[in-house]
Amino acid sequence: MSRTLLSILVVGLASLPALAIPARPLYDPPALPHAPPSFTDLRGSRWYGKTYEKADMTIIFEPNGKLTWSYSGNTYTTGSWKQEGNAIYIEMNNRYCEFKGHINGSVIEGGWWNVTGLRWPNPLYSQPMFK
């Protein structure tokens, strides 16, 4: 009988791993489709705003990083711009006047400043806002 009991015990113990609940695998979240962040490409676009003196101003973001702007009947090309995602930086006349902003749809929100210490928060618009 001891042999039978021993056989039952061995078979019973051997079958315990089959009855055990397997360990849960480490959680790996499903891969999500990652679209690159969308941003507005300003190359070749024309935007409108106001100067510090409230004169109507037009800015053209040239594809090569150069800037063309005009106001009060004059056009200038001594400027440049840089874009990282929806962040934008503009400099005019060797950084006499600068702008930092963020593109939000059809508006570039941000602020201007110049070497004399003036600061003004005039946004730029993708459509003329002149009155």
C-alpha positions as CSV (number, residue, x, y, z in Angstrom):
1,M,0.0,0.0,0.0
2,S,2.8,2.3,0.7
3,R,3.9,1.9,-2.9
4,T,0.4,2.8,-4.2
5,L,0.2,5.8,-1.9
6,L,3.7,6.8,-3.0
7,S,2.7,6.5,-6.7
8,I,-0.5,8.6,-6.1
9,L,1.6,11.2,-4.3
10,V,4.2,11.4,-7.1
11,V,1.6,11.5,-9.8
12,G,-0.4,14.1,-7.9
13,L,2.7,16.3,-7.2
14,A,3.8,16.0,-10.8
15,S,0.4,17.2,-12.1
16,L,0.4,20.3,-9.8
17,P,2.3,22.5,-12.2
18,A,-0.3,21.7,-14.9
19,L,-3.0,23.1,-12.5
20,A,-1.0,26.2,-11.5
21,I,-2.0,29.6,-12.8
22,P,0.7,30.8,-15.1
23,A,2.4,34.0,-14.2
24,R,1.0,37.0,-16.0
25,P,3.4,38.3,-18.8
26,L,4.8,41.8,-18.4
27,Y,2.4,44.3,-19.8
28,D,3.4,45.6,-23.2
29,P,0.9,48.2,-24.4
30,P,-0.2,47.9,-27.9
31,A,1.8,50.0,-30.4
32,L,-0.1,53.1,-31.3
33,P,0.1,54.6,-34.7
34,H,2.3,57.7,-34.2
35,A,1.6,60.4,-36.7
36,P,4.3,63.0,-36.9
37,P,3.2,66.2,-35.2
38,S,1.4,68.4,-37.6
39,F,2.7,71.9,-38.2
40,T,2.1,74.8,-40.6
41,D,5.0,75.2,-43.1
42,L,5.5,78.9,-43.6
43,R,7.8,78.6,-46.6
44,G,6.4,80.9,-49.4
45,S,3.5,82.1,-47.3
46,R,2.3,85.7,-46.8
47,W,1.1,87.0,-43.4
48,Y,-0.3,90.3,-42.3
49,G,0.1,92.4,-39.1
50,K,0.8,95.8,-37.7
51,T,4.0,97.6,-36.9
52,Y,4.6,99.2,-33.5
53,E,3.2,102.4,-34.9
54,K,0.1,100.5,-36.1
55,A,1.0,100.7,-39.8
56,D,-0.2,97.8,-41.9
57,M,2.6,95.3,-42.6
58,T,2.9,92.3,-44.9
59,I,5.5,89.6,-44.3
60,I,6.6,87.0,-46.8
61,F,8.4,83.9,-45.5
62,E,10.7,83.2,-48.4
63,P,11.5,79.4,-48.9
64,N,15.3,80.0,-48.3
65,G,14.8,81.4,-44.7
66,K,15.0,85.0,-45.9
67,L,12.2,87.5,-45.0
68,T,10.6,90.1,-47.2
69,W,8.3,92.6,-45.5
70,S,6.6,95.8,-46.4
71,Y,4.8,98.7,-44.8
72,S,4.1,102.3,-45.5
73,G,4.8,101.8,-49.2
74,N,8.3,100.4,-48.7
75,T,9.6,96.8,-49.1
76,Y,12.6,95.4,-47.3
77,T,14.6,92.2,-47.5
78,T,17.1,92.5,-44.7
79,G,15.6,89.8,-42.5
80,S,15.4,86.1,-41.8
81,W,13.2,83.6,-40.1
82,K,13.5,80.2,-38.5
83,Q,10.8,77.6,-37.7
84,E,10.8,74.6,-35.4
85,G,7.5,72.9,-35.5
86,N,5.0,75.6,-34.8
87,A,7.5,77.9,-33.1
88,I,8.7,80.8,-35.2
89,Y,11.5,83.4,-34.8
90,I,11.8,86.5,-37.1
91,E,14.6,89.0,-37.2
92,M,14.7,92.2,-39.2
93,N,17.6,94.6,-40.0
94,N,20.3,92.5,-38.3
95,R,18.2,91.9,-35.2
96,Y,17.1,95.6,-34.8
97,C,13.6,94.2,-34.5
98,E,12.8,90.6,-33.5
99,F,9.7,88.4,-33.0
100,K,9.0,85.1,-31.3
101,G,5.7,83.3,-31.6
102,H,3.7,80.2,-32.1
103,I,1.5,79.3,-35.1
104,N,-2.1,78.6,-34.0
105,G,-4.1,77.9,-37.2
106,S,-4.4,81.1,-39.2
107,V,-2.7,83.3,-36.5
108,I,0.9,83.6,-35.3
109,E,0.6,84.7,-31.7
110,G,3.6,86.2,-30.1
111,G,5.6,89.3,-29.3
112,W,7.9,91.8,-31.0
113,W,10.8,93.7,-29.5
114,N,13.5,96.0,-30.7
115,V,16.9,97.2,-29.5
116,T,15.5,100.4,-28.0
117,G,13.5,98.3,-25.5
118,L,10.1,98.6,-27.1
119,R,7.9,95.5,-26.8
120,W,4.5,94.9,-28.4
121,P,2.2,91.9,-28.8
122,N,1.0,92.2,-32.4
123,P,0.1,88.9,-33.9
124,L,0.3,88.0,-37.6
125,Y,-2.7,86.7,-39.6
126,S,-2.8,84.6,-42.7
127,Q,-5.5,86.8,-44.2
128,P,-5.4,90.6,-44.4
129,M,-6.8,92.3,-41.3
130,F,-6.3,95.8,-42.5
131,K,-9.1,98.3,-41.9
